[in-house]
Amino acid sequence: MVSIGFKGAWRPKGEETRHRIVAEAAALFNKNGFEGSSLSELMKATGLEKGGIYRHFSSKEELAAEAFEYAWKAAWDARTQDLDSIPNWGMKSGSPCFKGMMTL
């Protein structure tokens, strides 16, 4: 079975569930920190039982690592999404500024 995932991408249902768990965990860890986030809060946020979460992750630490990576990528993408549209943006690979940085 497949479903429409985040941002409209098609993905298998299990993969979609895993992605949803990671996204909810990222928000929860961001708000409460790792130690301050409980499994029961994550269960409430995802609508899943304990087994539904641990079917996808072997530990809270594994989930936290993926949630951190997810949050980091989301933050990076949000901050860099339109940089190519900025005239003379100094970090384009062909720009003199970028070439100068590469020689430091």
C-alpha positions, 0 to 999 in steps of 0.5 A: 500500500502507498500513500501521499507523504509529506510534500506530496511524494508517494511512498510506501505506507510503512515509510510514510509512518516512519517519516511521520514519527520522525517529524513529530519526534523532531518537534517534540524534542525541539520543544522539550529536549531529549530527556524531557520528551516521553514515549507517551507524548510521542504516542499521543502526537503520532496516534500510534501505540508503543509497538507501532513506534518501536516497529520502526525504531529500536530505541529512543536514541535511534529515533532522536538521531533521525529526528535531529537529522530531519530538523537540521535538514528542514532548517537548512532547506528553509534558510537556503531555498531561494539563494540561487535567485539572489543576484551576485550571491557570493557562495555560488560555485562559479563566483569569485567569492566562492573561488576565493574561499576555496583557496583559503 
